[in-house]
Amino acid sequence: MPETDQEIEINLSEYAEIVMRRRWIVLILAGTVFTAAACYAFLSTPVFRASTLLNIEHVGRDNGPVTQVPSEEQDQEYFETQYKLITSESALDRLYESMKLEQTKDFQRGIRYLRDKVSVVPLPHTRLCNVNVESTDPALAMRLSSALAQYFVEQNLNNKLFMSKDVLDALQMRMNGSEAQKVNESLPSVVNNRLVQDIKAQIFNAEAQLAEMRTKMTDSHPAVISLRSRLQSMHKVLDTEVGNIVQSLKTELSGQLSANNVRIVDLPRMPEKPVRPRKVLALVFGLLGGFALGVFAALMVEALDQTVRTHDDVEHKLGLSFLGLIPFSRHKKGAKIYAPFLSHDISLTSEAFRNLRTMLGFARASDKDPFVLITSSVQEEGKSFVATNLAVVLAQLGDKVLLVDGDLRRPRQHRNLLASNELGLTEFLCGNVADPAALVQKTEIPNLSIVTCGSRPPNPAELLHGEHLEPFLAWAKKHYGRIIVDCPPVFPVSDVLLWGRHVKSAVFVARGGRTRVPLMKTACARLRMGELKILGGVINAARLSTMTYADGRYYEQYYRDYSDPEPAKHKRT
């Protein structure tokens, strides 16, 4: 597959992991939408719909039957006009007044509410349509639908009677011969008749020929007399044909006085079930719609999330190797933060740090460099917590480990390991203590020693920039196999870069879901600018609910299998 196709290929497993990681967003939104749908379904007032079925036949422009099949456009235009007439303002005004709808609950606020509840729905491929009226009162909806349809039928018949009667009265007017003939010949049915048109053409040609002959001959000439006789015969034929057409039109119009092209096919029935709300449909769509909205919101939150939560975030967003993920844990006040490592019970935290120890061993470029610098972007990301416990698990391998509290501004290691802070690194950097060994304190963890910060100096940067730091690190490298340096964060001070002049390997700690990626990228760029090699990233205080699906299932299963000592005992036997 081409590389471009691989880039746009949808990875459904990644989307599934996102949904599982953000499952609370999905569940909350799905529950909210479903609850709203349930409230609508069970608490809203039922609305009933009554329908009257009408049949509307097409008629010609002269209100007579159609003699030619109209075009599709003409047919659609005619029926749309009829549908508009059914719901016209005059029809609704008459219905509103005659039914006294101002006294009803649904329409007491005005006729505009009636207009919203009336609709005409044509049935496809037929000349039928439904006149629909909706109301919370089923009996009222039935009466309104019937009344509106009957009013349209009556109005249509009245219009036809009015037009046909006017034409018929005009045809039956008492006029003299010439006036009646002019009226008859002006009728559209006469003007458009082909035979009448041919006779008139022959008369016109004969009259032209007679006028030409009179210029050459006298009226007594036999040819002139013959042509006159032909003209009289043609006029008689024309009068007869016009009379026949007029008589036929009279008969046709007389029959239309009792005809109507609109009729009611089915009167409305009392509606038994409401059209709104449809409870089952509302609940189904509420559940599906809520779930879809929740998934969409989860994907949007994930797309907008500028923090690190998973190993993919460390690798893709920060461009660092992933070293480990430390689960979130609460510590009781006064309890030792390394207490899980002293217990024989297996915990998530202890196993996470042992995994970090293993990954750090793979990431180190050389065993000849015993130093590892622990830092982060800003304060409160747990770098001191990671440094302490990493030193503990390294010491449990049997190596001599020295933990140095290099944060001269906010020292924490003397509290973490319950050590004295009277003498420490500050005293050596100031020249008050000549032998670094005098600063080393043993801990209750075998093979683990600590050099605390000591007195908090007013000028940490000057001390770290002085000439005493390098001899201290050279001494530590000579006497210890592993040295963990708990450094200040990259921001807002530059102390970590001063440490980076001597310690070239760093572990970058990021608190899960806390610090934004742009700030962490800037911090990593600053470390690289100081020629530090970032061995990888560690996610601290990661919650199981925000891990990837695979990580979360692994830790949950691991905790169930090994947290209870009894099952573990049975497995060993």
C-alpha positions as CSV (number, residue, x, y, z in Angstrom):
1,M,0.0,0.0,0.0
2,P,1.4,3.5,-0.8
3,E,2.6,5.6,2.0
4,T,-0.2,8.2,1.4
5,D,-2.8,5.5,1.7
6,Q,-1.3,4.4,5.0
7,E,-1.5,7.9,6.4
8,I,-5.2,8.3,5.7
9,E,-6.1,4.7,6.7
10,I,-8.5,4.7,9.7
11,N,-7.3,2.8,12.7
12,L,-10.5,1.7,14.4
13,S,-8.6,0.3,17.3
14,E,-7.2,3.7,18.1
15,Y,-10.7,5.2,18.1
16,A,-11.9,2.4,20.3
17,E,-9.1,3.2,22.8
18,I,-10.1,6.9,22.7
19,V,-13.7,6.1,23.4
20,M,-12.8,3.7,26.3
21,R,-10.4,6.3,27.7
22,R,-13.0,9.0,27.5
23,R,-15.9,6.7,28.4
24,W,-17.2,8.9,31.2
25,I,-17.8,11.7,28.6
26,V,-19.7,9.2,26.4
27,L,-21.7,7.8,29.3
28,I,-22.6,11.2,30.7
29,L,-23.7,12.7,27.4
30,A,-25.6,9.5,26.4
31,G,-27.4,9.5,29.8
32,T,-28.2,13.2,29.5
33,V,-29.6,12.9,26.0
34,F,-31.5,9.7,26.9
35,T,-33.0,11.4,30.0
36,A,-34.0,14.4,27.9
37,A,-35.7,12.1,25.4
38,A,-37.5,10.2,28.1
39,C,-38.8,13.4,29.6
40,Y,-40.0,14.5,26.2
41,A,-41.6,11.1,25.6
42,F,-43.4,10.8,28.9
43,L,-44.0,14.4,30.0
44,S,-45.0,16.3,26.8
45,T,-48.6,16.7,25.9
46,P,-49.8,14.2,23.2
47,V,-50.6,15.7,19.8
48,F,-53.3,14.0,17.6
49,R,-53.7,14.3,13.8
50,A,-56.9,13.9,11.8
51,S,-56.9,13.6,8.0
52,T,-59.5,14.1,5.3
53,L,-58.8,12.5,1.9
54,L,-59.6,14.7,-1.1
55,N,-59.7,13.9,-4.8
56,I,-58.8,16.9,-7.1
57,E,-59.3,16.4,-10.9
58,H,-57.6,18.6,-13.4
59,V,-59.8,21.1,-15.4
60,G,-59.0,23.3,-18.4
61,R,-58.4,27.0,-18.4
62,D,-62.0,27.7,-19.4
63,N,-63.2,25.6,-16.5
64,G,-64.2,22.8,-18.8
65,P,-62.9,19.3,-19.0
66,V,-59.4,18.7,-20.2
67,T,-59.3,18.0,-23.9
68,Q,-55.5,17.5,-24.0
69,V,-53.2,15.9,-21.5
70,P,-51.4,18.8,-19.7
71,S,-47.6,18.7,-19.3
72,E,-46.0,17.6,-16.1
73,E,-45.1,21.2,-15.2
74,Q,-48.6,22.4,-15.8
75,D,-50.0,19.5,-13.9
76,Q,-47.7,20.2,-10.9
77,E,-48.5,23.9,-11.0
78,Y,-52.2,23.3,-11.0
79,F,-52.2,21.0,-8.0
80,E,-49.8,23.1,-6.0
81,T,-52.2,26.0,-6.5
82,Q,-55.1,24.0,-5.2
83,Y,-53.1,23.0,-2.1
84,K,-52.3,26.6,-1.4
85,L,-56.0,27.5,-1.8
86,I,-56.9,24.9,0.8
87,T,-54.7,26.6,3.5
88,S,-55.3,30.2,2.3
89,E,-55.6,33.0,4.7
90,S,-59.3,33.5,3.9
91,A,-60.0,29.7,4.4
92,L,-58.3,29.7,7.8
93,D,-59.9,33.0,8.9
94,R,-63.3,31.5,8.1
95,L,-62.5,28.3,9.9
96,Y,-61.1,30.1,13.0
97,E,-64.3,32.3,13.3
98,S,-66.9,29.7,12.5
99,M,-65.4,27.1,14.9
100,K,-64.8,29.7,17.6
101,L,-61.3,28.5,18.0
102,E,-60.4,31.5,20.2
103,Q,-62.1,29.6,23.0
104,T,-60.0,26.4,22.6
105,K,-56.8,25.7,24.5
106,D,-54.6,25.0,21.5
107,F,-55.6,28.1,19.4
108,Q,-56.7,30.7,21.9
109,R,-53.5,32.7,21.3
110,G,-54.3,33.5,17.6
111,I,-54.8,32.2,14.1
112,R,-51.0,31.9,13.5
113,Y,-51.1,28.8,15.8
114,L,-53.8,27.3,13.6
115,R,-51.7,27.9,10.5
116,D,-48.8,25.9,12.0
117,K,-51.1,23.0,12.7
118,V,-52.7,22.7,9.2
119,S,-50.9,20.9,6.3
120,V,-51.8,19.4,2.9
121,V,-49.9,16.2,2.0
122,P,-50.3,14.9,-1.6
123,L,-50.2,11.2,-2.1
124,P,-47.4,10.3,-4.7
125,H,-48.5,9.3,-8.2
126,T,-52.2,10.1,-7.5
127,R,-54.6,13.0,-7.6
128,L,-55.4,12.5,-3.9
129,C,-54.2,14.5,-0.9
130,N,-54.7,14.5,2.8
131,V,-55.9,17.6,4.7
132,N,-54.2,17.3,8.1
133,V,-55.0,19.2,11.3
134,E,-53.1,18.6,14.5
135,S,-54.4,19.3,18.0
136,T,-54.1,18.0,21.6
137,D,-57.8,17.3,21.4
138,P,-58.5,14.4,19.0
139,A,-62.2,15.4,18.5
140,L,-61.3,19.0,17.7
141,A,-58.6,17.8,15.2
142,M,-61.2,15.7,13.4
143,R,-63.8,18.5,13.2
144,L,-61.3,21.0,11.9
145,S,-60.0,18.7,9.2
146,S,-63.5,17.9,8.0
147,A,-64.6,21.5,8.1
148,L,-61.6,22.8,6.2
149,A,-62.0,20.2,3.4
150,Q,-65.7,20.8,3.1
151,Y,-65.2,24.5,2.9
152,F,-62.7,24.0,0.0
153,V,-65.1,21.8,-1.9
154,E,-67.9,24.4,-1.5
155,Q,-65.7,27.3,-2.5
156,N,-64.4,25.5,-5.6
157,L,-68.0,24.7,-6.7
158,N,-69.1,28.3,-6.1
159,N,-66.2,29.6,-8.2
160,K,-67.0,27.2,-11.0
161,L,-70.7,28.2,-10.9
162,F,-69.9,31.9,-11.0
163,M,-67.6,31.5,-14.0
164,S,-69.8,29.2,-16.0
165,K,-73.0,31.2,-15.2
166,D,-71.4,34.4,-16.5
167,V,-70.4,32.8,-19.8
168,L,-73.8,31.2,-20.2
169,D,-75.6,34.4,-19.5
170,A,-73.5,36.1,-22.1
171,L,-74.4,33.5,-24.7
172,Q,-78.1,33.8,-24.0
173,M,-78.3,37.6,-24.2
174,R,-81.0,38.9,-26.6
175,M,-79.2,40.7,-29.4
176,N,-79.9,41.5,-33.1
177,G,-78.4,39.3,-35.7
178,S,-75.2,41.2,-36.4
179,E,-74.4,41.8,-32.7
180,A,-75.1,38.2,-31.8
181,Q,-72.9,37.0,-34.6
182,K,-70.0,39.1,-33.5
183,V,-70.3,37.8,-29.9
184,N,-70.4,34.2,-31.1
185,E,-67.5,34.5,-33.5
186,S,-65.3,36.0,-30.7
187,L,-65.7,33.0,-28.4
188,P,-62.4,31.0,-28.0
189,S,-64.0,27.8,-29.0
190,V,-65.1,29.4,-32.3
191,V,-61.9,31.2,-33.0
192,N,-59.8,28.1,-32.5
193,N,-62.0,25.8,-34.5
194,R,-60.1,24.6,-37.7
195,L,-63.2,24.3,-39.9
196,V,-64.3,27.9,-39.1
197,Q,-60.8,29.1,-39.8
198,D,-60.8,27.3,-43.3
199,I,-64.2,28.8,-44.2
200,K,-63.1,32.3,-43.2
201,A,-60.0,31.9,-45.4
202,Q,-62.1,30.8,-48.4
203,I,-64.4,33.8,-47.9
204,F,-61.4,36.2,-47.7
205,N,-60.0,34.8,-50.9
206,A,-63.4,35.0,-52.7
207,E,-64.0,38.6,-51.6
208,A,-60.5,39.6,-52.9
209,Q,-61.2,37.9,-56.2
210,L,-64.6,39.6,-56.5
211,A,-63.0,43.0,-55.8
212,E,-60.5,42.4,-58.6
213,M,-63.2,41.3,-61.1
214,R,-65.3,44.4,-60.4
215,T,-62.5,46.6,-61.7
216,K,-62.7,44.8,-65.0
217,M,-66.3,43.7,-65.3
218,T,-69.8,45.0,-64.5
219,D,-72.0,43.6,-61.8
220,S,-74.2,41.9,-64.4
221,H,-71.4,39.9,-65.8
222,P,-72.1,36.1,-65.3
223,A,-68.7,35.5,-63.6
224,V,-69.4,38.2,-61.0
225,I,-72.9,36.8,-60.4
226,S,-71.5,33.3,-59.9
227,L,-68.9,34.5,-57.4
228,R,-71.4,36.4,-55.4
229,S,-73.6,33.2,-55.2
230,R,-70.6,31.3,-53.9
231,L,-69.9,33.9,-51.2
232,Q,-73.4,33.7,-49.9
233,S,-73.2,30.0,-49.7
234,M,-69.9,30.2,-47.7
235,H,-71.4,32.7,-45.3
236,K,-74.4,30.4,-44.7
237,V,-72.0,27.5,-44.0
238,L,-70.0,29.7,-41.6
239,D,-73.1,30.8,-39.7
240,T,-74.3,27.3,-39.4
241,E,-71.0,26.0,-38.1
242,V,-70.7,28.9,-35.6
243,G,-74.2,28.2,-34.4
244,N,-73.4,24.5,-33.9
245,I,-70.3,25.4,-31.8
246,V,-72.2,27.9,-29.7
247,Q,-75.0,25.5,-29.0
248,S,-72.6,22.8,-28.0
249,L,-70.9,25.2,-25.6
250,K,-74.2,26.2,-24.1
251,T,-75.0,22.5,-23.4
252,E,-71.5,21.9,-21.9
253,L,-71.7,24.9,-19.6
254,S,-75.2,24.0,-18.5
255,G,-73.9,20.6,-17.4
256,Q,-71.0,22.1,-15.4
257,L,-73.4,24.1,-13.2
258,S,-74.0,20.9,-11.3
259,A,-70.4,19.4,-11.6
260,N,-67.4,19.8,-9.4
261,N,-63.8,18.5,-9.9
262,V,-63.1,18.3,-6.2
263,R,-64.7,15.7,-3.9
264,I,-64.2,14.2,-0.4
265,V,-63.2,10.6,-0.6
266,D,-62.8,9.8,3.1
267,L,-64.0,11.9,6.0
268,P,-61.6,12.0,9.0
269,R,-61.8,9.5,11.8
270,M,-61.2,10.0,15.5
271,P,-57.5,9.6,16.0
272,E,-56.7,6.9,18.6
273,K,-52.9,7.3,18.9
274,P,-50.9,10.5,19.1
275,V,-48.5,11.4,16.3
276,R,-46.2,13.1,18.9
277,P,-44.5,12.0,21.0
278,R,-43.7,8.6,19.8
279,K,-42.3,7.1,23.0
280,V,-40.4,4.1,21.6
281,L,-38.9,6.1,18.7
282,A,-37.9,8.9,21.1
283,L,-36.2,6.6,23.5
284,V,-34.4,4.7,20.7
285,F,-33.2,7.9,19.0
286,G,-32.3,9.4,22.4
287,L,-30.1,6.5,23.2
288,L,-28.4,6.2,19.8
289,G,-28.2,10.0,19.4
290,G,-26.7,10.4,22.9
291,F,-24.2,7.7,22.3
292,A,-23.2,9.2,19.0
293,L,-22.9,12.7,20.5
294,G,-20.9,11.2,23.3
295,V,-18.5,9.5,20.9
296,F,-18.2,12.7,18.9
297,A,-17.5,14.7,22.1
298,A,-14.9,12.2,23.2
299,L,-13.1,12.4,19.9
300,M,-13.2,16.2,20.0
301,V,-11.9,16.4,23.5
302,E,-9.1,14.0,22.5
303,A,-8.3,16.1,19.5
304,L,-8.2,19.3,21.6
305,D,-6.3,17.7,24.5
306,Q,-2.8,19.2,24.6
307,T,-1.6,17.0,27.5
308,V,0.1,13.6,27.6
309,R,-1.8,10.6,29.0
310,T,-0.5,7.6,27.1
311,H,2.7,6.2,25.7
312,D,1.6,7.2,22.2
313,D,1.3,10.8,23.4
314,V,4.9,10.7,24.7
315,E,6.2,9.2,21.4
316,H,4.0,11.2,18.9
317,K,3.4,14.5,20.7
318,L,6.7,14.9,22.4
319,G,8.9,12.8,20.2
320,L,10.5,11.0,23.2
321,S,11.1,7.3,23.9
322,F,8.5,6.0,26.4
323,L,10.1,4.8,29.6
324,G,7.2,4.2,31.9
325,L,3.8,5.0,33.2
326,I,3.3,5.6,37.0
327,P,-0.3,5.1,38.1
328,F,-1.9,7.7,40.3
329,S,-1.9,6.8,44.0
330,R,-2.9,8.6,47.2
331,H,-0.5,8.7,50.2
332,K,-1.7,9.0,53.7
333,K,-0.4,11.9,55.7
334,G,2.9,10.9,57.4
335,A,3.2,7.7,55.3
336,K,6.5,6.9,53.5
337,I,6.2,7.5,49.8
338,Y,8.4,4.4,49.2
339,A,6.3,2.2,51.5
340,P,5.1,-0.1,48.7
341,F,8.7,-1.2,48.1
342,L,9.2,-2.3,51.7
343,S,6.1,-4.5,51.6
344,H,5.9,-8.0,50.3
345,D,2.6,-7.3,48.7
346,I,2.7,-6.4,45.0
347,S,1.3,-3.1,44.1
348,L,0.7,-1.2,40.9
349,T,3.2,1.5,41.9
350,S,6.0,-0.8,42.8
351,E,5.6,-2.8,39.6
352,A,5.4,0.4,37.5
353,F,8.8,1.6,38.9
354,R,10.3,-1.8,38.3
355,N,9.2,-1.5,34.7
356,L,10.7,2.0,34.6
357,R,14.0,0.6,36.0
358,T,14.1,-2.0,33.2
359,M,13.3,0.5,30.5
360,L,15.9,2.9,31.8
361,G,18.5,0.1,31.6
362,F,17.8,-0.3,27.9
363,A,17.8,3.5,27.3
364,R,21.2,4.2,28.9
365,A,23.9,4.7,26.2
366,S,26.6,3.2,28.4
367,D,27.0,1.7,31.8
368,K,30.1,3.9,32.3
369,D,27.9,6.9,32.8
370,P,26.2,6.4,36.2
371,F,24.4,9.7,36.3
372,V,20.7,10.2,35.6
373,L,19.1,13.6,35.9
374,I,15.4,13.8,36.7
375,T,13.5,16.9,35.6
376,S,10.2,18.2,34.3
377,S,8.6,21.2,32.7
378,V,7.3,22.9,35.8
379,Q,6.7,22.3,39.5
380,E,4.1,19.8,40.8
381,E,4.6,17.2,38.2
382,G,6.1,14.6,40.6
383,K,9.7,14.6,39.5
384,S,10.9,14.3,43.1
385,F,8.5,11.4,43.7
386,V,9.8,9.6,40.6
387,A,13.5,10.3,41.6
388,T,13.0,8.9,45.1
389,N,11.3,5.7,44.1
390,L,13.6,5.1,41.1
391,A,16.5,5.3,43.4
392,V,14.8,2.8,45.7
393,V,14.2,0.2,43.0
394,L,17.7,0.6,41.7
395,A,19.1,0.0,45.2
396,Q,17.0,-3.1,45.5
397,L,19.1,-4.6,42.6
398,G,22.2,-4.5,44.9
399,D,24.0,-1.5,43.3
400,K,25.3,1.3,45.5
401,V,22.9,4.2,44.7
402,L,23.3,7.8,45.6
403,L,20.3,10.2,45.5
404,V,21.3,13.8,45.2
405,D,18.8,16.6,45.9
406,G,19.9,19.0,43.2
407,D,16.9,21.3,43.6
408,L,18.4,24.1,45.7
409,R,15.3,26.2,45.5
410,R,12.6,23.7,46.6
411,P,14.3,20.6,48.1
412,R,12.1,17.6,48.8
413,Q,14.3,14.6,49.2
414,H,15.1,15.0,52.9
415,R,11.3,14.7,53.5
416,N,10.8,11.8,51.2
417,L,13.6,9.7,52.8
418,L,13.2,11.2,56.3
419,A,16.8,12.5,56.3
420,S,18.4,15.5,58.0
421,N,18.8,18.7,56.0
422,E,21.3,20.5,58.2
423,L,24.3,19.7,56.0
424,G,24.0,19.1,52.3
425,L,25.1,19.9,48.8
426,T,24.8,23.7,49.5
427,E,27.5,23.5,52.1
428,F,29.9,21.7,49.8
429,L,29.3,24.2,46.9
430,C,29.9,27.1,49.3
431,G,33.2,25.6,50.4
432,N,32.1,25.1,54.0
433,V,32.5,21.3,53.8
434,A,35.6,19.9,52.1
435,D,34.8,16.2,52.1
436,P,31.7,15.1,50.1
437,A,31.6,11.9,52.2
438,A,30.6,14.0,55.2
439,L,27.3,14.9,53.4
440,V,26.2,11.4,52.7
441,Q,23.4,9.9,54.8
442,K,22.3,6.3,55.0
443,T,18.7,5.4,54.5
444,E,16.6,2.5,55.7
445,I,16.8,1.2,52.2
446,P,19.9,-1.1,51.8
447,N,22.4,0.3,49.3
448,L,20.7,3.7,49.1
449,S,22.4,6.9,50.3
450,I,21.3,10.5,50.0
451,V,22.9,13.9,49.8
452,T,20.3,16.5,50.7
453,C,20.1,20.1,49.7
454,G,21.2,21.5,53.0
455,S,20.6,25.1,53.7
456,R,18.6,26.9,51.0
457,P,21.0,29.4,49.4
458,P,20.0,32.8,48.2
459,N,22.0,32.3,45.0
460,P,21.5,28.7,43.6
461,A,22.5,29.6,40.1
462,E,25.9,31.1,41.2
463,L,26.6,28.0,43.3
464,L,25.8,25.6,40.5
465,H,28.0,27.7,38.1
466,G,30.9,27.6,40.5
467,E,33.9,25.3,40.6
468,H,32.8,22.9,43.3
469,L,30.1,21.0,41.5
470,E,32.4,19.1,39.1
471,P,34.6,17.7,42.0
472,F,31.5,16.6,43.8
473,L,30.2,14.7,40.8
474,A,33.6,13.1,40.2
475,W,33.7,11.9,43.8
476,A,30.2,10.5,43.4
477,K,31.0,8.7,40.2
478,K,34.0,7.1,41.9
479,H,32.1,5.7,44.9
480,Y,28.6,4.8,43.5
481,G,27.4,2.7,40.7
482,R,24.2,4.8,40.1
483,I,23.7,8.5,40.9
484,I,20.1,10.0,40.6
485,V,20.0,13.7,40.6
486,D,16.7,15.3,41.4
487,C,17.0,18.6,39.5
488,P,14.7,21.7,39.3
489,P,12.2,21.9,36.5
490,V,13.1,23.6,33.3
491,F,10.8,26.5,33.9
492,P,10.9,29.1,35.2
493,V,14.6,28.9,36.2
494,S,17.7,27.6,34.3
495,D,19.3,25.6,37.1
496,V,18.8,22.3,35.2
497,L,21.0,23.6,32.3
498,L,23.8,24.3,34.8
499,W,23.5,20.7,36.0
500,G,23.5,19.7,32.3
501,R,27.0,20.9,31.9
502,H,28.2,17.9,33.9
503,V,25.3,15.4,33.8
504,K,24.3,14.5,30.2
505,S,21.5,12.0,30.6
506,A,18.1,13.1,31.6
507,V,14.7,11.5,32.3
508,F,11.7,13.9,31.5
509,V,8.7,13.5,33.8
510,A,5.3,14.7,32.8
511,R,2.2,14.6,35.0
512,G,-0.6,12.8,33.2
513,G,-3.3,15.2,31.9
514,R,-1.7,18.3,33.5
515,T,1.0,20.1,31.6
516,R,0.3,21.2,28.0
517,V,2.3,19.7,25.1
518,P,3.6,23.0,23.7
519,L,5.3,23.9,27.1
520,M,6.8,20.4,27.3
521,K,8.1,20.6,23.8
522,T,9.8,23.9,24.6
523,A,11.3,22.4,27.7
524,C,12.7,19.4,25.8
525,A,14.1,21.8,23.2
526,R,15.8,23.8,25.9
527,L,17.3,20.6,27.4
528,R,18.7,19.5,24.0
529,M,20.0,23.0,23.5
530,G,22.0,22.4,26.7
531,E,23.4,19.3,25.1
532,L,21.5,16.9,27.4
533,K,20.4,13.6,26.1
534,I,16.8,12.9,27.0
535,L,16.6,9.1,27.6
536,G,12.8,9.2,27.5
537,G,9.6,10.4,29.0
538,V,7.8,9.1,32.1
539,I,4.1,9.8,32.7
540,N,3.4,10.3,36.4
541,A,0.1,10.1,38.2
542,A,-1.7,8.5,35.3
543,R,-5.3,7.5,36.1
544,L,-6.5,4.1,34.9
545,S,-9.6,5.8,33.4
546,T,-7.4,7.9,31.1
547,M,-5.0,5.1,30.0
548,T,-5.3,3.4,26.8
549,Y,-7.7,0.5,26.7
550,A,-4.8,-2.1,26.7
551,D,-2.9,-0.4,29.6
552,G,-6.0,0.0,31.7
553,R,-7.1,-3.6,31.2
554,Y,-3.6,-4.8,32.0
555,Y,-3.3,-2.9,35.3
556,E,-6.8,-3.8,36.4
557,Q,-6.2,-7.5,35.7
558,Y,-2.8,-7.3,37.3
559,Y,-4.2,-5.7,40.4
560,R,-7.0,-8.3,40.7
561,D,-4.6,-11.2,40.2
562,Y,-1.9,-10.2,42.6
563,S,-3.3,-7.8,45.2
564,D,-5.0,-10.6,47.2
565,P,-2.4,-12.8,48.9
566,E,-4.6,-15.9,49.0
567,P,-4.9,-16.4,45.2
568,A,-1.2,-15.7,44.9
569,K,-0.5,-18.5,47.4
570,H,-2.6,-21.0,45.5
571,K,-0.8,-20.1,42.3
572,R,2.6,-20.7,43.8
573,T,1.6,-24.2,45.0
